[in-house]
């Protein structure tokens, strides 16, 4: 049972069921945890780019990965894993570029496990083979990017990769590798979300992580506003999630949202701050619970912010200062605010912020 | 009140599952929307699993100690 001491108690990693549990000091002591040890200061989760190479060219790639990118040397990655383990990180999520272009992913997962880290992986699935899938068994979970079937996928990523993602899911299922899907929610993919998750479940996925489209990397351009969820779709998000949750949870299929989505649910979850907090559903985690190690070794507060970016808390100005969700939402996504507003500001796509701005304009 | 329920009172946050996304942290959200699932029940289940893990760890430690004792004092 891996744990790390905090000033308020301890984080404990549970393997069955898989969970990270925060215990207060009395609870930690009850489990025999020595609270006299120095508290850790590292993030809970780190995202590590193992390559900057990717031949796919997704239109919205947040890292601008390219075909002529390079793999991070193995010894550099092992040093990174040493550092992360020493800082008390629990989970390391390997990404890229396209990580499965490397031949040593399984060994990297074993390296992470040997250091007490839980290793997970994100892939487009393009280039997945039976041998590759078999080599990924050391990962606690692999997520395949899958925004929808056929044309839906193409509308989000500007290339036809849905069938490759589906094939990868089949290979992972046959290899016995636990996997889920990452679904980027855009104006084009949102209407098909029900069908997308049904297809993923049919192929053996056990969960879906819904990701907000963010203006970073190649997506940081003017057509961002045409691709992001419409205000009507944001308004429908809460009810859509409720319906999908009720429909899929009985099958054991779980639904996650990323930290950037919390602000979009400000209306739907306005009176649920305590529940959100207890279930660890927080808004911006950049630089606090999360760190991102780029392929060039630079460390950023999250994958969507520049390594030089400060990650000071925001969400203390109007209308966040009177919002019941502010303590969990934390002002929403900084990457979106910095792109649309030019600096850290209340998330400009949060429905409460949209109404406040409209009222101010009026 | 059972031991698990007592320990559950000391649980502050539960982050379920393994997020496997490499670009942003994900959190399980469905529990919030499914009326039959109460956060309290999850906390008790987690506390039970923690207690079991702790008990297994303790057993392993005790076994090691016993074996050391046997080695030191045959």
Interface residues (C-beta under 8 A of the other chain):
Chain A: X1 X8 X9 X12 X14 X15 X16 X17 X18 X19 X20 X21 X22 X23 X24 X26 X27 X28 X30 X31 X32 X44 X45 X47 X48 X49 X62 X91 X93 X94 X95 X96 X99 X118 X120 X121 X122 X139 X140 X141 X142 X143 X178 X179 X180 X182 X207 X209 X211 X212 X241 X242 X244 X245 X246 X248 X249 X254 X255 X256 X257 X258 X259 X260 X269 X272 X275 X276 X277 X278 X279 X280 X281 X282 X285 X289 X290 X292 X302 X303 X304
Chain B: X7 X9 X10 X11 X12 X13 X14 X15 X16 X17 X18 X19 X20 X21 X22 X23 X24 X25 X26 X27 X28 X29 X30 X31 X32 X33 X34 X37 X39 X42 X43 X45 X46 X49 X50 X51 X53 X54 X57 X58
